[in-house]
């Protein structure tokens, strides 16, 4: 099955939205007192979120990490609610209590975002078990970075998912850095996809800057999971244009390396291919960029005009057993 023109255009749309969303966050972080707390972005990695989420159904669940904006926007989360949450406002998707690092958007089945490195693996495996136990025609997609594969939770979760043939698609965004550590400094093997062999599941390394390739790999893995054949590990080779956080001066990332990966921009790659095929014009591409900018500008306006949570609301939605 090939990726349709409409699907490619939709992936381009969500990538443009995610890029403008995060570019705006970069600009806002440079304004004192505008946004509080750490800001971690995935600029340059948009193809993984757009391609991966486009291959999922509304019934599927995603679990993601601290670089989650592109996943959530591709999944269909409301940009206004996301921006308000990042601003810490009551109208945010989590009522201003999560900030940018622990977002959850249950209405689009994005049940967990965690900044705990490796924290999503056990949750995703548990969700996959629940889907299997209930006989649901759905899968769980777990997005994570290359650094998380050094955590014990990665190996425990993949071992159990492989043993029980759980419907989980493990999607690694290998952006070549774990915080300030380069890939060669924290991992002794050339490809993380080969680790799938140890857990009885297929592993595939793909170009993570090629949204249709991510789409096709995720679709294959999803179909395999729904057929009862268990999980898949997909390693998406991509790159983090920004530092670990917006306060990171990126001294450990060579300037020529950053420039080389920017030349492989996933947005330019897909838009260029669509234009070459006669499926997109420069005028329509310009309109798509304008639309993304307008959506994000409206999200910022909404967030800035939204109220702060009241102190007495701090314990709302908090439960104990």
Steps between C-alpha positions, in 0.01 A plus 500: 500500500643838402473825691235717335545862400244603761690315771826668395337841504356437846842396630647817352228707666567355845876540455456866406278552803746330735794695359327837537371403846852427622662793321255719688591333829866574427411866446288513816775342710725791408256742662562526878210376710287393205518121551610337823696178534716294267414487130598190304433501125513253211569747218628300202338174612145576380483215248496238775195645672316581179576175321453278803174652621354513147527120485297452818125480542301715746461194725876454534685645798828691511749532784776753449788679666616854579530592127131455442358807326535355148342171607204669666435746218520222240260299713248784481541676835359853517791748454324753722465257789861388459631855497288598799637203691857599416417849630363339819146628449173351622375449142789266421445135419602412858364813667843660523649229721733314264686764305680375190663186640211287627220572253206266463222538242261210561244624248742401221622190688833662588491362851846577628795729446784451745833671550620197700745343254371151427185564701268437207606141429322327790191713448484417128549130570222511758270674256581240236417225747165666575421526128584135449307389809190689392523378143519853363590565136756761602870540571720716720779704338785589735728786389841541666854621440819305448624582851202322656612167355778490761243490780402171662133572436564477124631146523240384754210641300615366162571160651148475642336643188684248285423210735128575507472617136352832609366750243765768561694695239824630651617806303850625578589852390875462471603865489864410574508661845392405852497839670863612439639154423556400139371163384848343491554605861203310640434208264753240377300370201444653159124448483251491786260306278720192544401487868159376388652159426556438872130539571350295218369787292598654166714811501529748216722805453353765270560859391322698770501816288282330238141530625350253247768244597408541866134467406556177309718343770247587770214369291679168446571471870140585588360240260736240643391582856130484412559159343621373837865484394625726777711814527749667266796730565543782246814711514451835326829671415454874546668797665434755772558851364477666840682425824364265762302795636471863399763595758753265340774682300562183288879520531525122463324497161734594212366788290569310178303202630199718577524662156522163326185374670313824437570440131299178544200685645197267501262780403703610201544139399130418493385833356768476230391149406135607481588797280711284270209258458265786415293432814581830667561851370715773652186706554322225694814432704510869588136482608576199720785687669277801554225284648746338743627842608146626555401195704803541725451875537142436608623237747740752656226764520267249666766397750599854593137601555415191705483513881748344738378208713376595845707378799208294632497301174841346574348182643221466244531184289741346751405157629636264765420133546 
